[in-house]
Amino acid sequence: MTIKVGNIVSHTGGLGWGSGKVLEVTATLAMIQFSDGKSRKIAASHFCTLEPAAPDSYVPPPEAAVVAKPSRPPRMTKKK
């Protein structure tokens, strides 16, 4: 199987991960976002463990809500 960006795949050793979408491919690895919400790097030597999956089997993880941190008051400087 040829691994390309945008492919939907499943990992034979990680069935609990769900299907994944290939985000990046280099000569040595592929970065895949799986339905369980984790991105995993799969080494090129392990591409044989990836199988094509149905496009509708990939469920993107929910977007995390961005929470703004409250700002801190400025620090007081010591007088000499």
C-alpha positions as CSV (number, residue, x, y, z in Angstrom):
1,M,0.0,0.0,0.0
2,T,1.3,3.5,-0.9
3,I,0.9,5.9,2.0
4,K,-0.2,9.4,0.9
5,V,-1.4,12.5,2.8
6,G,-5.1,12.3,3.2
7,N,-5.4,8.5,3.1
8,I,-7.7,6.9,5.7
9,V,-5.9,3.9,7.2
10,S,-6.2,1.5,10.1
11,H,-3.3,-0.1,12.0
12,T,-3.4,-3.9,12.4
13,G,-1.7,-3.8,15.8
14,G,-3.8,-0.9,17.1
15,L,-7.4,-1.8,16.5
16,G,-8.5,0.3,19.5
17,W,-7.1,3.4,17.9
18,G,-9.8,3.4,15.2
19,S,-9.2,4.6,11.7
20,G,-6.7,7.4,11.1
21,K,-6.0,10.1,8.6
22,V,-2.5,10.5,7.2
23,L,-1.3,14.0,8.0
24,E,2.3,13.9,6.9
25,V,4.6,11.5,5.1
26,T,8.4,11.6,5.0
27,A,11.0,9.1,3.8
28,T,11.2,7.7,7.3
29,L,7.7,8.0,8.9
30,A,4.1,8.9,8.6
31,M,2.2,11.1,11.1
32,I,-1.4,9.8,11.5
33,Q,-4.3,11.3,13.5
34,F,-6.4,8.4,14.8
35,S,-10.0,8.6,15.8
36,D,-9.1,8.1,19.5
37,G,-7.7,11.6,19.4
38,K,-4.0,10.8,19.3
39,S,-1.5,11.5,16.6
40,R,1.0,8.7,16.1
41,K,4.3,8.5,14.2
42,I,4.5,5.2,12.3
43,A,8.0,4.3,11.0
44,A,8.3,3.6,7.3
45,S,9.5,0.1,8.2
46,H,6.1,-0.5,9.8
47,F,4.0,0.8,6.9
48,C,3.1,-2.9,6.2
49,T,0.9,-2.8,9.4
50,L,-1.3,-0.2,7.8
51,E,-4.4,-1.1,5.8
52,P,-6.8,1.0,3.8
53,A,-10.0,1.9,5.7
54,A,-13.3,3.2,4.5
55,P,-13.3,7.0,4.3
56,D,-16.5,7.2,6.4
57,S,-14.9,5.1,9.2
58,Y,-12.6,8.0,10.3
59,V,-14.2,10.2,12.9
60,P,-12.1,13.2,13.6
61,P,-11.5,13.9,17.3
62,P,-13.5,16.7,18.8
63,E,-11.9,20.1,18.8
64,A,-10.6,21.1,22.2
65,A,-12.1,24.3,23.5
66,V,-9.5,27.1,23.8
67,V,-9.5,28.4,27.3
68,A,-7.9,31.8,27.8
69,K,-5.7,32.0,30.9
70,P,-6.4,35.0,33.2
71,S,-3.7,37.6,33.0
72,R,-1.5,38.2,36.0
73,P,-1.0,41.6,37.5
74,P,2.5,43.1,36.9
75,R,5.1,42.2,39.5
76,M,6.2,44.7,42.0
77,T,9.9,45.7,41.8
78,K,12.0,46.0,44.9
79,K,13.4,49.4,45.7
80,K,17.0,49.6,46.7
